[in-house]
Amino acid sequence: MARSQRVTLRDVADRLGLSANTVSRALAGKDQVSEATRALVSAEAKRLGYVPNSHARSLVSGRTMVVGLVITNPSNPFYAALISAVERECRAAGYSVLLLVTEDSAENEERAVQQLLRFGVDGVLGVATELRSDVWDGLSEANIPVVQLSRDIPGRGLDFVGIDAESAIADAVVRSAGPGVRRIWLLEEDLRISTVAARIAGFRRALDRLGVASEQALVLKVPTHRTSGATQPWRPDDAYALASNLITRDNHPDLLITANDYFALGAYRAIRERGLTVPGDVRVLGYGDHPFAAYLQPSLTTIRLPADEAGTAAVDLLLRRIAEPDRPRTSTRLPAELIERQSTTA
């Protein structure tokens, strides 16, 4: 056999003097084949370098055993952890993962959906750009199950797994406020997506619960770099520029919430340059619990997102949808955890 040729099931069978059907059943672990024969076939297949032809197998089973995963930006620490969880859970279930990145571009998103349709994946886990809600309809029309991750597109009838960002922010702001806190600002990303809207809604809920007047509260929009193909979608210098233009010794928040921990880095610098202290003059609450948050001075109080749990729940939901296509739609919002550190303990 030429070394350039792919080893086939027939090659393994011929070497052992068995039928191809027996070798196939042995490699599949079928009960009709003895343990001794299974061990013999497995050893010979490994020696010859035999790899099952997944395309041929999919023709028989009607399954590719591949799940598509569409992510906006894998450098986002939440999505990086999510990818790891999805790959781990899919691998345990016998599935491979096809990862596609959109960088929050509607064009890239449409291209990703078309690739998934051509590939014929068994199901899709997707973070939508939310620029065009109908782009995912092609998958549903092709009877390919879809579970939305992180960002919810209402009215499409798709399963959803995400974070309860609204409750997380509302509860964290109330717990971080403390006595005497009246001026509360939010540094939020300038992006029209459901997760941003949820954080702002949570911020408003907290103001109501605290009885803070609207004139004492500000929502400040920080430029986003998600759509520019940037390696890191959040830049501390953008938050620094915005905060340093607004914060003075006489005009500053008592509590500053940042939509991610990278914005907190810039805010820390702006606060210090105005001769103010964290948390003495300004308490700071982050979002995401990125690895550096615990090592800032003072250490950053922030909201830890359950990325691993979200990935696990999404894969479980998708596999159930593949097995039961007609089951009712499921929407799951996981709670986040407030990690209290020094930046809010004035």
Secondary structure, 3 states (H helix, E strand, C coil): CCCCCCCCHHHHHHHHCCCHHHHHHHHCCCCCCCHHHHHHHHHHHHHHCCCCCHHHHHHHHCCCCEEEEEECCCCCHHHHHHHHHHHHHHHHCCCEEEEEECCCCHHHHHHHHHHHHHHCCCEEEECCCCCCHHHHHHHHHCCCCEEEECCCCCCCCCEEEEECHHHHHHHHHHHHHCCCCCCEEEEEECCCCHHHHHHHHHHHHHHHHHCCCHHHEEEEEECCCHHHCCCCCCCHHHHHHHHHHHCCCCCCCCEEEECCHHHHHHHHHHHHHCCCCCCCCCEEECCECCCCHHHCCCCCEEEECCHHHHHHHHHHHHHHHHHCCCCCCCEEEECCEEECCHHHCC
